Structures are given as structure tokens and as C-alpha cells.
Amino acid sequence: MDIKGSFNSFIENAKQTPKLKLGLIIASSLFMFYIIFDLFFSTDTSYKMTMPNNSGIIAAKGDSLMNASLNNNDDHQKPKENLDDKKETPKDSDKKIEEAISGIVFLSYNVKKGDNIDKIASRFNISKSEIKKLNALQSDKLKEKQKIKIPIKAKHKARKGETIAKLSKKYNVSSKVILKANKMTEDKELKPGKTIYIPIS
């Protein structure tokens, strides 16, 4: 049915009949209402207003956020290194050699009963003032189990066949000084793996 043609024919006839003017106005209003109603509520998809579907975009964004969240959770859930496994025991830390500074390393010395600054200074071939300055000591008094830093030349792990005399030549430090630092009275073949302190000459 040609709705538009019928309507136009009706309009022309109405114009020729003055009595039908009011009817023409009413008919026009009803026709416009019908068109508007049909556009918005008709089941015919050709008249429907289409709106962009953002659901896919929202879903994509949602997936991205979800993936990002999962990735962050995975990062947090990654097993961390067990720092406790790397901790040294107090026994090891007593003899720990700290990082080298200008060719000198520092021994963390655990003060023992009967120790004093003079004895320690003599043993490691350094002055008492050096020990006090390095450890910010205000007096000569030391407490048992107190830890102090002692500068030495090296900490050497003995190998098979090595002697103090050989280490003396290697580090250019007298055998007497090395023996004293390690509380040894004679030069003999060292036990493999034994730690030898090499004082500053």
C-alpha cells in the first residue's frame, strides 16, 4: 500500500473543500504521530535507530584489566628468594671479611675474654689509634663479644703443600707477622682449607 500517495491525494481533495480544513489538520497530526511511532517502535528493523555496540569494547577492556590483574598477582606470587638461607651464622660472621677498600679488607673480629686494644693491635700489626679511629672508640676498654673491624691485607684459604713461608713471599709480608696474626709458633705445611689472616705489612 502506497501510504504517501494516498495521503497526498487526500490533501489535494481537502484543499478544494473548506469544510474539510479542520479534518485535514487532524489527519496531518495523526499521520505525523503514526510516522514517529513507527520509527521508534516498529518491529521493522529498517526504521530502527541503531546505536553502536560498546559491549565488545567494554569486554575487551575488561579482559585487558583482568589479564593485567592476573599478571600482577602472578608477579606477587612468584617465589622469592629465601633470604634466611643466605644469612650467615654468628660463627661465620665473626670472621667475615667485608668488601675491599683500596686493597685493604676488614676482618670483623669478635672480642674474646682477656683481649684488649694493645694485644689486638700487636697481633694484627697495626696501631692502637688505628683500631680506635676505625671503630669510633672513645676509650681503650673493650667488652667481651664486642665486634670490631680490623684492617688486614687478605684472608687466605690454604691449599695443599702451602706453608707460611710461601704465603710470606706471595703477599710480601714477613713470616713472623703472619705467624703472630694467626697465633702460630712454627712454620709447617698448612692444612688445606685452613683460613690464614695476612696482616698489613
Contact map, one row per residue, 1 for C-alpha under 8 A:
111000000000000000000000000000000000000000000000000000000000000000000000000000000000000000000000000000000000000000000000000000000000000000000000000000000000000000000000000000000000000000000000000000000
111111000000000000000000000000000000000000000000000000000000000000000000000000000000000000000000000000000000000000000000000000000000000000000000000000000000000000000000000000000000000000000000000000000
111111100000000000000000000000000000000000000000000000000000000000000000000000000000000000000000000000000000000000000000000000000000000000000000000000000000000000000000000000000000000000000000000000000
011111110000000000000000000000000000000000000000000000000000000000000000000000000000000000000000000000000000000000000000000000000000000000000000000000000000000000000000000000000000000000000000000000000
011111111000000000000000000000000000000000000000000000000000000000000000000000000000000000000000000000000000000000000000000000000000000000000000000000000000000000000000000000000000000000000000000000000
011111111100000000000000000000000000000000000000000000000000000000000000000000000000000000000000000000000000000000000000000000000000000000000000000000000000000000000000000000000000000000000000000000000
001111111110000000000000000000000000000000000000000000000000000000000000000000000000000000000000000000000000000000000000000000000000000000000000000000000000000000000000000000000000000000000000000000000
000111111111000000000000000000000000000000000000000000000000000000000000000000000000000000000000000000000000000000000000000000000000000000000000000000000000000000000000000000000000000000000000000000000
000011111111100000000000000000000000000000000000000000000000000000000000000000000000000000000000000000000000000000000000000000000000000000000000000000000000000000000000000000000000000000000000000000000
000001111111110000000000000000000000000000000000000000000000000000000000000000000000000000000000000000000000000000000000000000000000000000000000000000000000000000000000000000000000000000000000000000000
000000111111111000000001000000000000000000000000000000000000000000000000000000000000000000000000000000000000000000000000000000000000000000000000000000000000000000000000000000000000000000000000000000000
000000011111111100000000000000000000000000000000000000000000000000000000000000000000000000000000000000000000000000000000000000000000000000000000000000000000000000000000000000000000000000000000000000000
000000001111111110000000000000000000000000000000000000000000000000000000000000000000000000000000000000000000000000000000000000000000000000000000000000000000000000000000000000000000000000000000000000000
000000000111111111011001000000000000000000000000000000000000000000000000000000000000000000000000000000000000000000000000000000000000000000000000000000000000000000000000000000000000000000000000000000000
000000000011111111011000000000000000000000000000000000000000000000000000000000000000000000000000000000000000000000000000000000000000000000000000000000000000000000000000000000000000000000000000000000000
000000000001111111000000000000000000000000000000000000000000000000000000000000000000000000000000000000000000000000000000000000000000000000000000000000000000000000000000000000000000000000000000000000000
000000000000111111111000000000000000000000000000000000000000000000000000000000000000000000000000000000000000000000000000000000000000000000000000000000000000000000000000000000000000000000000000000000000
000000000000011111111000000000000000000000000000000000000000000000000000000000000000000000000000000000000000000000000000000000000000000000000000000000000000000000000000000000000000000000000000000000000
000000000000000011111100000000000000000000000000000000000000000000000000000000000000000000000000000000000000000000000000000000000000000000000000000000000000000000000000000000000000000000000000000000000
000000000000011011111111000000000000000000000000000000000000000000000000000000000000000000000000000000000000000000000000000000000000000000000000000000000000000000000000000000000000000000000000000000000
000000000000011011111111100000000000000000000000000000000000000000000000000000000000000000000000000000000000000000000000000000000000000000000000000000000000000000000000000000000000000000000000000000000
000000000000000000111111110000000000000000000000000000000000000000000000000000000000000000000000000000000000000000000000000000000000000000000000000000000000000000000000000000000000000000000000000000000
000000000000000000011111111000000000000000000000000000000000000000000000000000000000000000000000000000000000000000000000000000000000000000000000000000000000000000000000000000000000000000000000000000000
000000000010010000011111111100000000000000000000000000000000000000000000000000000000000000000000000000000000000000000000000000000000000000000000000000000000000000000000000000000000000000000000000000000
000000000000000000001111111110000000000000000000000000000000000000000000000000000000000000000000000000000000000000000000000000000000000000000000000000000000000000000000000000000000000000000000000000000
000000000000000000000111111111000000000000000000000000000000000000000000000000000000000000000000000000000000000000000000000000000000000000000000000000000000000000000000000000000000000000000000000000000
000000000000000000000011111111100000000000000000000000000000000000000000000000000000000000000000000000000000000000000000000000000000000000000000000000000000000000000000000000000000000000000000000000000
000000000000000000000001111111110000000000000000000000000000000000000000000000000000000000000000000000000000000000000000000000000000000000000000000000000000000000000000000000000000000000000000000000000
000000000000000000000000111111111000000000000000000000000000000000000000000000000000000000000000000000000000000000000000000000000000000000000000000000000000000000000000000000000000000000000000000000000
000000000000000000000000011111111100000000000000000000000000000000000000000000000000000000000000000000000000000000000000000000000000000000000000000000000000000000000000000000000000000000000000000000000
000000000000000000000000001111111110000000000000000000000000000000000000000000000000000000000000000000000000000000000000000000000000000000000000000000000000000000000000000000000000000000000000000000000
000000000000000000000000000111111111000000000000000000000000000000000000000000000000000000000000000000000000000000000000000000000000000000000000000000000000000000000000000000000000000000000000000000000
000000000000000000000000000011111111100000000000000000000000000000000000000000000000000000000000000000000000000000000000000000000000000000000000000000000000000000000000000000000000000000000000000000000
000000000000000000000000000001111111110000000000000000000000000000000000000000000000000000000000000000000000000000000000000000000000000000000000000000000000000000000000000000000000000000000000000000000
000000000000000000000000000000111111111000000000000000000000000000000000000000000000000000000000000000000000000000000000000000000000000000000000000000000000000000000000000000000000000000000000000000000
000000000000000000000000000000011111111100000000000000000000000000000000000000000000000000000000000000000000000000000000000000000000000000000000000000000000000000000000000000000000000000000000000000000
000000000000000000000000000000001111111111000000000000000000000000000000000000000000000000000000000000000000000000000000000000000000000000000000000000000000000000000000000000000000000000000000000000000
000000000000000000000000000000000111111111000010000000000000000000000000000000000000000000000000000000000000000000000000000000000000000000000000000000000000000000000000000000000000000000000000000000000
000000000000000000000000000000000011111111000011100000000000000000000000000000000000000000000000000000000000000000000000000000000000000000000000000000000000000000000000000000000000000000000000000000000
000000000000000000000000000000000001111111000011100000000000000000000000000000000000000000000000000000000000000000000000000000000000000000000000000000000000000000000000000000000000000000000000000000000
000000000000000000000000000000000000111111100001000000000000000000000000000000000000000000000000000000000000000000000000000000000000000000000000000000000000000000000000000000000000000000000000000000000
000000000000000000000000000000000000111111111011000000000000000000000000000000000000000000000000000000000000000000000000000000000000000000000000000000000000000000000000000000000000000000000000000000000
000000000000000000000000000000000000000011111001000000000000000000000000000000000000000000000000000000000000000000000000000000000000000000000000000000000000000000000000000000000000000000000000000000000
000000000000000000000000000000000000000001111111000000000000000000000000000000000000000000000000000000000000000000000000000000000000000000000000000000000000000000000000000000000000000000000000000000000
000000000000000000000000000000000000000001111111000000000000000000000000000000000000000000000000000000000000000000000000000000000000000000000000000000000000000000000000000000000000000000000000000000000
000000000000000000000000000000000000000000011111000000000000000000000000000000000000000000000000000000000000000000000000000000000000000000000000000000000000000000000000000000000000000000000000000000000
000000000000000000000000000000000000011101011111100000000000000000000000000000000000000000000000000000000000000000000000000000000000000000000000000000000000000000000000000000000000000000000000000000000
000000000000000000000000000000000000001111111111110000000000000000000000000000000000000000000000000000000000000000000000000000000000000000000000000000000000000000000000000000000000000000000000000000000
000000000000000000000000000000000000001100000011111000000000000000000000000000000000000000000000000000000000000000000000000000000000000000000000000000000000000000000000000000000000000000000000000000000
000000000000000000000000000000000000000000000001111100000000000000000000000000000000000000000000000000000000000000000000000000000000000000000000000000000000000000000000000000000000000000000000000000000
000000000000000000000000000000000000000000000000111110000000000000000000000000000000000000000000000000000000000000000000000000000000000000000000000000000000000000000000000000000000000000000000000000000
000000000000000000000000000000000000000000000000011111000000000000000000000000000000000000000000000000000000000000000000000000000000000000000000000000000000000000000000000000000000000000000000000000000
000000000000000000000000000000000000000000000000001111110000000000000000000000000000000000000000000000000000000000000000000000000000000000000000000000000000000000000000000000000000000000000000000000000
000000000000000000000000000000000000000000000000000111111100000000000000000000000000000000000000000000000000000000000000000000000000000000000000000000000000000000000000000000000000000000000000000000000
000000000000000000000000000000000000000000000000000011111110000000000000000000000000000000000000000000000000000000000000000000000000000000000000000000000000000000000000000000000000000000000000000000000
000000000000000000000000000000000000000000000000000011111111000000000000000000000000000000000000000000000000000000000000000000000000000000000000000000000000000000000000000000000000000000000000000000000
000000000000000000000000000000000000000000000000000001111111100000000000000000000000000000000000000000000000000000000000000000000000000000000000000000000000000000000000000000000000000000000000000000000
000000000000000000000000000000000000000000000000000001111111110000000000000000000000000000000000000000000000000000000000000000000000000000000000000000000000000000000000000000000000000000000000000000000
000000000000000000000000000000000000000000000000000000111111111000000000000000000000000000000000000000000000000000000000000000000000000000000000000000000000000000000000000000000000000000000000000000000
000000000000000000000000000000000000000000000000000000011111111100000000000000000000000000000000000000000000000000000000000000000000000000000000000000000000000000000000000000000000000000000000000000000
000000000000000000000000000000000000000000000000000000001111111110000000000000000000000000000000000000000000000000000000000000000000000000000000000000000000000000000000000000000000000000000000000000000
000000000000000000000000000000000000000000000000000000000111111111000000000000000000000000000000000000000000000000000000000000000000000000000000000000000000000000000000000000000000000000000000000000000
000000000000000000000000000000000000000000000000000000000011111111100000000000000000000000000000000000000000000000000000000000000000000000000000000000000000000000000000000000000000000000000000000000000
000000000000000000000000000000000000000000000000000000000001111111110000000000000000000000000000000000000000000000000000000000000000000000000000000000000000000000000000000000000000000000000000000000000
000000000000000000000000000000000000000000000000000000000000111111111000000000000000000000000000000000000000000000000000000000000000000000000000000000000000000000000000000000000000000000000000000000000
000000000000000000000000000000000000000000000000000000000000011111111100000000000000000000000000000000000000000000000000000000000000000000000000000000000000000000000000000000000000000000000000000000000
000000000000000000000000000000000000000000000000000000000000001111111110000000000000000000000000000000000000000000000000000000000000000000000000000000000000000000000000000000000000000000000000000000000
000000000000000000000000000000000000000000000000000000000000000111111111000000000000000000000000000000000000000000000000000000000000000000000000000000000000000000000000000000000000000000000000000000000
000000000000000000000000000000000000000000000000000000000000000011111111100000000000000000000000000000000000000000000000000000000000000000000000000000000000000000000000000000000000000000000000000000000
000000000000000000000000000000000000000000000000000000000000000001111111110000000000000000000000000000000000000000000000000000000000000000000000000000000000000000000000000000000000000000000000000000000
000000000000000000000000000000000000000000000000000000000000000000111111111000000000000000000000000000000000000000000000000000000000000000000000000000000000000000000000000000000000000000000000000000000
000000000000000000000000000000000000000000000000000000000000000000011111111100000000000000000000000000000000000000000000000000000000000000000000000000000000000000000000000000000000000000000000000000000
000000000000000000000000000000000000000000000000000000000000000000001111111110000000000000000000000000000000000000000000000000000000000000000000000000000000000000000000000000000000000000000000000000000
000000000000000000000000000000000000000000000000000000000000000000000111111111000000000000000000000000000000000000000000000000000000000000000000000000000000000000000000000000000000000000000000000000000
000000000000000000000000000000000000000000000000000000000000000000000011111111000000000000000000000000000000000000000000000000000000000000000000000000000000000000000000000000000000000000000000000000000
000000000000000000000000000000000000000000000000000000000000000000000001111111000000000000000000000000000000000000000000000000000000000000000000000000000000000000000000000000000000000000000000000000000
000000000000000000000000000000000000000000000000000000000000000000000000111111100000000000000000000000000000000000000000000000000000000000000000000000000000000000000000000000000000000000000000000000000
000000000000000000000000000000000000000000000000000000000000000000000000011111110000000000000000000000000000000000000000000000000000000000000000000000000000000000000000000000000000000000000000000000000
000000000000000000000000000000000000000000000000000000000000000000000000000011111000000000000000000000000000000000000000000000000000000000000000000000000000000000000000000000000000000000000000000000000
000000000000000000000000000000000000000000000000000000000000000000000000000001111100000000000000000000000000000000000000000000000000000000000000000000000000000000000000000000000000000000000000000000000
000000000000000000000000000000000000000000000000000000000000000000000000000000111110000000000000000000000000000000000000000000000000000000000000000000000000000000000000000000000000000000000000000000000
000000000000000000000000000000000000000000000000000000000000000000000000000000011111110000000000000000000000000000000000000000000000000000000000000000000000000000000000000000000000000000000000000000000
000000000000000000000000000000000000000000000000000000000000000000000000000000001111111000000000000000000000000000000000000000000000000000000000000000000000000000000000000000000000000000000000000000000
000000000000000000000000000000000000000000000000000000000000000000000000000000000111111000000000000000000000000000000000000000000000000000000000000000000000000000000000000000000000000000000000000000000
000000000000000000000000000000000000000000000000000000000000000000000000000000000111111000000000000000000000000000000000000000000000000000000000000000000000000000000000000000000000000000000000000000000
000000000000000000000000000000000000000000000000000000000000000000000000000000000111111100000000000000000000000000000000000000000000000000000000000000000000000000000000000000000000000000000000000000000
000000000000000000000000000000000000000000000000000000000000000000000000000000000011111110000000000000000000000000000000000000000000000000000000000000000000000000000000000000000000000000000000000000000
000000000000000000000000000000000000000000000000000000000000000000000000000000000000011111111000000000000000000000000000000000000000000000000000000000000000000000000000000000000000000000000000000000000
000000000000000000000000000000000000000000000000000000000000000000000000000000000000001111111000000000000000000000000000000000000000000000000000000000000000000000000000000000000000000000000000000000000
000000000000000000000000000000000000000000000000000000000000000000000000000000000000000111111100000000000000000000000000000000000000000000000000000000000000000000000000000000000000000000000000000000000
000000000000000000000000000000000000000000000000000000000000000000000000000000000000000111111110000000000000000000000000000000000000000000000000000000000000000000000000000000000000000000000000000000000
000000000000000000000000000000000000000000000000000000000000000000000000000000000000000111111111000000000000000000000000000000000000000000000000000000000000000000000000000000000000000000000000000000000
000000000000000000000000000000000000000000000000000000000000000000000000000000000000000111111111000000000001000000000000000000000000000000000000000000000000000000000000000000000000000000000000000000000
000000000000000000000000000000000000000000000000000000000000000000000000000000000000000001111111000000000001110000000000000000000000000000000000001000000000000000000000000000000000000000000000000000000
000000000000000000000000000000000000000000000000000000000000000000000000000000000000000000111111100000000011110000000000000000000000000000000000000000000000000000000000000000000000000000000000000000000
000000000000000000000000000000000000000000000000000000000000000000000000000000000000000000011111110000000011000000000000000000000000000000000000000000000000000000000000000000000000000000000000000000000
000000000000000000000000000000000000000000000000000000000000000000000000000000000000000000000011111000001111000000000000000000000000000000000000000000000010000000000000000000000000000000000000000000000
000000000000000000000000000000000000000000000000000000000000000000000000000000000000000000000001111100001111000000000000000000000000000000000000000000000000000000000000000000000000000000000000000000000
000000000000000000000000000000000000000000000000000000000000000000000000000000000000000000000000111110001100000000000000000000000000000000000000000000000000000000000000000000000000000000000000000000000
000000000000000000000000000000000000000000000000000000000000000000000000000000000000000000000000011111111100000000000000000000000000000000000000000000000000000000000000000000000000000000000000000000000
000000000000000000000000000000000000000000000000000000000000000000000000000000000000000000000000001111111000000000000000000000000000000000000000000000000000000000000000000000000000000000000000000000000
000000000000000000000000000000000000000000000000000000000000000000000000000000000000000000000000000111110000000000000000000000000000000000000000000000000000000000000000000000000000000000000000000000000
000000000000000000000000000000000000000000000000000000000000000000000000000000000000000000000000000111111000000000000000000000000000000000000000000000001000000000000000000000000000000000000000000000000
000000000000000000000000000000000000000000000000000000000000000000000000000000000000000000000000000111111100000000000000000000000000000000000000000000111100000000000000000000000000000000000000000000000
000000000000000000000000000000000000000000000000000000000000000000000000000000000000000000000000111110111110000000000000000000000000000000000000000000111100000000000000000000000000000000000000000000000
000000000000000000000000000000000000000000000000000000000000000000000000000000000000000000000000111100011111000000000000000000000000000000000000000011110000000000000000000000000000000000000000000000000
000000000000000000000000000000000000000000000000000000000000000000000000000000000000000000000011110000001111100000000000000000000000000000000000000011110000000000000000000000000000000000000000000000000
000000000000000000000000000000000000000000000000000000000000000000000000000000000000000000001111110000000111110000000000000000000000000000000000001111000000000000000000000000000000000000000000000000000
000000000000000000000000000000000000000000000000000000000000000000000000000000000000000000000110000000000011111000000000000000000000000000000000001111000000000000000000000000000000000000000000000000000
000000000000000000000000000000000000000000000000000000000000000000000000000000000000000000000110000000000001111100000000000000000000000000000001111100000000000000000000000000000000000000000000000000000
000000000000000000000000000000000000000000000000000000000000000000000000000000000000000000000000000000000000111110100000000000000000000000000111111100000000000000000000000000000000000000000000000000000
000000000000000000000000000000000000000000000000000000000000000000000000000000000000000000000000000000000000011111100000000000000000000000000001100000000000000000000000000000000000000000000000000000000
000000000000000000000000000000000000000000000000000000000000000000000000000000000000000000000000000000000000001111100000000000000000000000000001000000000000000000000000000000000000000000000000000000000
000000000000000000000000000000000000000000000000000000000000000000000000000000000000000000000000000000000000000111110000000000000000000000000000000000000000000000000000000000000000000000000000000000000
000000000000000000000000000000000000000000000000000000000000000000000000000000000000000000000000000000000000001111111011000000000000000000000101000000000000000000000000000000000000000000000000000000000
000000000000000000000000000000000000000000000000000000000000000000000000000000000000000000000000000000000000000001111111000000000000000000011100000000000000000000000000000000000000000000000000000000000
000000000000000000000000000000000000000000000000000000000000000000000000000000000000000000000000000000000000000000111111100000010010000000011100000000000000000000000000000000000000000000000000000000000
000000000000000000000000000000000000000000000000000000000000000000000000000000000000000000000000000000000000000000011111110000010000000000000000000000000000000000000000000000000000000000000000000000000
000000000000000000000000000000000000000000000000000000000000000000000000000000000000000000000000000000000000000000111111111000000000000000000000000000000000000000000000000000000000000000000000000000000
000000000000000000000000000000000000000000000000000000000000000000000000000000000000000000000000000000000000000000111111111100000000000000000000000000000000000000000000000000000000000000000000000000000
000000000000000000000000000000000000000000000000000000000000000000000000000000000000000000000000000000000000000000001111111111110010000000000000000000000000000000000000000000000000000000000000000000000
000000000000000000000000000000000000000000000000000000000000000000000000000000000000000000000000000000000000000000000111111111100000000000000000000000000000000000000000000000000000000000000000000000000
000000000000000000000000000000000000000000000000000000000000000000000000000000000000000000000000000000000000000000000011111111000000000000000000000000000000000000000000000000001001100000000000000000000
000000000000000000000000000000000000000000000000000000000000000000000000000000000000000000000000000000000000000000000001111111000000000000000000000001010000000000000000000000001001100000000000000000110
000000000000000000000000000000000000000000000000000000000000000000000000000000000000000000000000000000000000000000000000111111100000000000000000000000000000000000000000000000001000100000000000000000111
000000000000000000000000000000000000000000000000000000000000000000000000000000000000000000000000000000000000000000000000111111110110000000000000000000000000000000000000000000000000000000000000000000010
000000000000000000000000000000000000000000000000000000000000000000000000000000000000000000000000000000000000000000000000110011111110000000000000000000000000000000000000000000000000000000000000000000000
000000000000000000000000000000000000000000000000000000000000000000000000000000000000000000000000000000000000000000001100100001111111000000000000000000000000000000000000000000000000000000000000000000000
000000000000000000000000000000000000000000000000000000000000000000000000000000000000000000000000000000000000000000000000000000111111100000000000000000000000000000000000000000000000000000000000000000000
000000000000000000000000000000000000000000000000000000000000000000000000000000000000000000000000000000000000000000000000000001111111110000000000000000000000000000000000000000000000000000000000000000000
000000000000000000000000000000000000000000000000000000000000000000000000000000000000000000000000000000000000000000001000100001111111111010000000000011000000000000000000000000000000000000000000000000000
000000000000000000000000000000000000000000000000000000000000000000000000000000000000000000000000000000000000000000000000000000011111111111110000000000000000000000000000000000000000000000000000000000000
000000000000000000000000000000000000000000000000000000000000000000000000000000000000000000000000000000000000000000000000000000001111111110000000000000000000000000000000000000000000000000000000000000000
000000000000000000000000000000000000000000000000000000000000000000000000000000000000000000000000000000000000000000000000000000000111111110000000000010000000000000000000000000000000000000000000000000000
000000000000000000000000000000000000000000000000000000000000000000000000000000000000000000000000000000000000000000000000000000000011111110000000000110000000000000000000000000000000000000000000000000000
000000000000000000000000000000000000000000000000000000000000000000000000000000000000000000000000000000000000000000000000000000000001111111000000000000000000000000000000000000000000000000000000000000000
000000000000000000000000000000000000000000000000000000000000000000000000000000000000000000000000000000000000000000000000000000000011111111110000000000000000000000000000000000000000000000000000000000000
000000000000000000000000000000000000000000000000000000000000000000000000000000000000000000000000000000000000000000000000000000000001000111110000000000000000000000000000000000000000000000000000000000000
000000000000000000000000000000000000000000000000000000000000000000000000000000000000000000000000000000000000000000000000000000000001000011111000000000000000000000000000000000000000000000000000000000000
000000000000000000000000000000000000000000000000000000000000000000000000000000000000000000000000000000000000000000011000000000000001000011111100000000000000000000000000000000000000000000000000000000000
000000000000000000000000000000000000000000000000000000000000000000000000000000000000000000000000000000000000000000011000000000000000000000111110000000000000000000000000000000000000000000000000000000000
000000000000000000000000000000000000000000000000000000000000000000000000000000000000000000000000000000000000001000111000000000000000000000011111010000000000000000000000000000000000000000000000000000000
000000000000000000000000000000000000000000000000000000000000000000000000000000000000000000000000000000000000001000000000000000000000000000001111110000000000000000000000000000000000000000000000000000000
000000000000000000000000000000000000000000000000000000000000000000000000000000000000000000000000000000000000011110100000000000000000000000000111110000000000000000000000000000000000000000000000000000000
000000000000000000000000000000000000000000000000000000000000000000000000000000000000000000000000000000000000011100000000000000000000000000000011111000000000000000000000000000000000000000000000000000000
000000000000000000000000000000000000000000000000000000000000000000000000000000000000000000000000000000000000011000000000000000000000000000000111111100000000000000000000000000000000000000000000000000000
000000000000000000000000000000000000000000000000000000000000000000000000000000000000000000000100000000000001111000000000000000000000000000000000111110000000000000000000000000000000000000000000000000000
000000000000000000000000000000000000000000000000000000000000000000000000000000000000000000000000000000000001111000000000000000000000001000000000011111000000000000000000000000000000000000000000000000000
000000000000000000000000000000000000000000000000000000000000000000000000000000000000000000000000000000000111100000000000000000000010011000000000001111100000000000000000000000000000000000000000000000000
000000000000000000000000000000000000000000000000000000000000000000000000000000000000000000000000000000000111100000000000000100000010000000000000000111110000000000000000000000000000000000000000000000000
000000000000000000000000000000000000000000000000000000000000000000000000000000000000000000000000000000011110000000000000000000000000000000000000000011111000000000000000000000000000000000000000000000110
000000000000000000000000000000000000000000000000000000000000000000000000000000000000000000000000000000011110000000000000000100000000000000000000000001111110000000000000000000000000000000000000000011110
000000000000000000000000000000000000000000000000000000000000000000000000000000000000000000000000000000111000000000000000000000000000000000000000000000111110000000000000000000000000000000000000000011111
000000000000000000000000000000000000000000000000000000000000000000000000000000000000000000000000000000011000000000000000000000000000000000000000000000011111000000000000000000000000000000000000000011100
000000000000000000000000000000000000000000000000000000000000000000000000000000000000000000000000100000000000000000000000000000000000000000000000000000011111100000000000000000000000000000000000001111000
000000000000000000000000000000000000000000000000000000000000000000000000000000000000000000000000000000000000000000000000000000000000000000000000000000000111110000000000000000000000000000000000001111000
000000000000000000000000000000000000000000000000000000000000000000000000000000000000000000000000000000000000000000000000000000000000000000000000000000000011111000000000000000000000000000000001111100000
000000000000000000000000000000000000000000000000000000000000000000000000000000000000000000000000000000000000000000000000000000000000000000000000000000000001111101000000000000000000000000000111111100000
000000000000000000000000000000000000000000000000000000000000000000000000000000000000000000000000000000000000000000000000000000000000000000000000000000000000111111000000000000000000000000000111100000000
000000000000000000000000000000000000000000000000000000000000000000000000000000000000000000000000000000000000000000000000000000000000000000000000000000000000011111000000000000000000000000001111000000000
000000000000000000000000000000000000000000000000000000000000000000000000000000000000000000000000000000000000000000000000000000000000000000000000000000000000001111100000000000000000000000001100000000000
000000000000000000000000000000000000000000000000000000000000000000000000000000000000000000000000000000000000000000000000000000000000000000000000000000000000011111110110000000000000000000001100000000000
000000000000000000000000000000000000000000000000000000000000000000000000000000000000000000000000000000000000000000000000000000000000000000000000000000000000000011111110000000000000000000111100000000000
000000000000000000000000000000000000000000000000000000000000000000000000000000000000000000000000000000000000000000000000000000000000000000000000000000000000000001111111000000100110000000111100000000000
000000000000000000000000000000000000000000000000000000000000000000000000000000000000000000000000000000000000000000000000000000000000000000000000000000000000000000111111100000100000000000100000000000000
000000000000000000000000000000000000000000000000000000000000000000000000000000000000000000000000000000000000000000000000000000000000000000000000000000000000000001111111110000000000000000000000000000000
000000000000000000000000000000000000000000000000000000000000000000000000000000000000000000000000000000000000000000000000000000000000000000000000000000000000000001111111111110100000000000000000000000000
000000000000000000000000000000000000000000000000000000000000000000000000000000000000000000000000000000000000000000000000000000000000000000000000000000000000000000011111111111100100000000000000000000000
000000000000000000000000000000000000000000000000000000000000000000000000000000000000000000000000000000000000000000000000000000000000000000000000000000000000000000001111111111000000000000000000000000000
000000000000000000000000000000000000000000000000000000000000000000000000000000000000000000000000000000000000000000000000000000000000000000000000000000000000000000000111111110000000000000000000000000000
000000000000000000000000000000000000000000000000000000000000000000000000000000000000000000000000000000000000000000000000000000000000000000000000000000000000000000000011111110000000000000000000000001000
000000000000000000000000000000000000000000000000000000000000000000000000000000000000000000000000000000000000000000000000000000000000000000000000000000000000000000000011111111000000000000000000000000001
000000000000000000000000000000000000000000000000000000000000000000000000000000000000000000000000000000000000000000000000000000000000000000000000000000000000000000000011111111101100000000000000000001111
000000000000000000000000000000000000000000000000000000000000000000000000000000000000000000000000000000000000000000000000000000000000000000000000000000000000000000000001100111111100000000000000000000001
000000000000000000000000000000000000000000000000000000000000000000000000000000000000000000000000000000000000000000000000000000000000000000000000000000000000000000011011000011111110000000000000000000000
000000000000000000000000000000000000000000000000000000000000000000000000000000000000000000000000000000000000000000000000000000000000000000000000000000000000000000000000000001111111000000000000000000000
000000000000000000000000000000000000000000000000000000000000000000000000000000000000000000000000000000000000000000000000001110000000000000000000000000000000000000000000000011111111100000000000000000101
000000000000000000000000000000000000000000000000000000000000000000000000000000000000000000000000000000000000000000000000000000000000000000000000000000000000000000010001000011111111110000000000000111100
000000000000000000000000000000000000000000000000000000000000000000000000000000000000000000000000000000000000000000000000000000000000000000000000000000000000000000010000000000111111111111100000000000000
000000000000000000000000000000000000000000000000000000000000000000000000000000000000000000000000000000000000000000000000001100000000000000000000000000000000000000000000000000011111111110000000000000000
000000000000000000000000000000000000000000000000000000000000000000000000000000000000000000000000000000000000000000000000001110000000000000000000000000000000000000000000000000001111111100000000000011100
000000000000000000000000000000000000000000000000000000000000000000000000000000000000000000000000000000000000000000000000000000000000000000000000000000000000000000000000000000000111111100000000000110000
000000000000000000000000000000000000000000000000000000000000000000000000000000000000000000000000000000000000000000000000000000000000000000000000000000000000000000000000000000000011111110000000000000000
000000000000000000000000000000000000000000000000000000000000000000000000000000000000000000000000000000000000000000000000000000000000000000000000000000000000000000000000000000000011111111100000000000000
000000000000000000000000000000000000000000000000000000000000000000000000000000000000000000000000000000000000000000000000000000000000000000000000000000000000000000000000000000000011001111100000000000000
000000000000000000000000000000000000000000000000000000000000000000000000000000000000000000000000000000000000000000000000000000000000000000000000000000000000000000000000000000000010000111110000000000000
000000000000000000000000000000000000000000000000000000000000000000000000000000000000000000000000000000000000000000000000000000000000000000000000000000000000000000111000000000000010000111111000000000000
000000000000000000000000000000000000000000000000000000000000000000000000000000000000000000000000000000000000000000000000000000000000000000000000000000000000000000110000000000000000000001111100000000000
000000000000000000000000000000000000000000000000000000000000000000000000000000000000000000000000000000000000000000000000000000000000000000000000000000000000000111110000000000000000000000111110000000000
000000000000000000000000000000000000000000000000000000000000000000000000000000000000000000000000000000000000000000000000000000000000000000000000000000000000011111110000000000000000000000011111010000000
000000000000000000000000000000000000000000000000000000000000000000000000000000000000000000000000000000000000000000000000000000000000000000000000000000000000011100000000000000000000000000001111110000000
000000000000000000000000000000000000000000000000000000000000000000000000000000000000000000000000000000000000000000000000000000000000000000000000000000000000111100000000000000000000000000000111110000000
000000000000000000000000000000000000000000000000000000000000000000000000000000000000000000000000000000000000000000000000000000000000000000000000000000000000111000000000000000000000000000000011111000000
000000000000000000000000000000000000000000000000000000000000000000000000000000000000000000000000000000000000000000000000000000000000000000000000000000000000110000000000000000000000000000000111111100000
000000000000000000000000000000000000000000000000000000000000000000000000000000000000000000000000000000000000000000000000000000000000000000000000000000000011110000000000000000000000000000000000111110000
000000000000000000000000000000000000000000000000000000000000000000000000000000000000000000000000000000000000000000000000000000000000000000000000000000000011110000000000000000000100010000000000011111000
000000000000000000000000000000000000000000000000000000000000000000000000000000000000000000000000000000000000000000000000000000000000000000000000000000011111000000000000000000000100110000000000001111100
000000000000000000000000000000000000000000000000000000000000000000000000000000000000000000000000000000000000000000000000000000000000000000000000000000011111000000000000001010000100100000000000000111110
000000000000000000000000000000000000000000000000000000000000000000000000000000000000000000000000000000000000000000000000000110000000000000000000000000111100000000000000000010001100100000000000000011111
000000000000000000000000000000000000000000000000000000000000000000000000000000000000000000000000000000000000000000000000000111000000000000000000000000111000000000000000000010000000000000000000000001111
000000000000000000000000000000000000000000000000000000000000000000000000000000000000000000000000000000000000000000000000000010000000000000000000000000001000000000000000000111001000000000000000000000111
